[in-house]
Amino acid sequence: MKRLIFPLVVFCAFSVYSCKKSECHECHYDDASGAEVELGTYCDDELESLEANGYNDNGTVRTVHCHGH
């Protein structure tokens, strides 16, 4: 019985910890007057892309800041 339970527990623990958790953060940019403009919450690839490429505000690309990232 122990031979069956131990591998099952190890497999379950590995499965739970190996799953990638979604990483989401609230993002904003600073406008021309220095005020923060909230963009909302972005996750995973969208978050990485937004931070890398910035936000296009009427032809002006703004640097985006995401909290905790």
ABEGO torsion letter per residue (X at the ends): XAAAAAAAAAAAAAAAAABBBBBBBBBBBBBAAGBBBBAEBBBEAAAAAAAAAEBBBGGBBBBBBBBGX
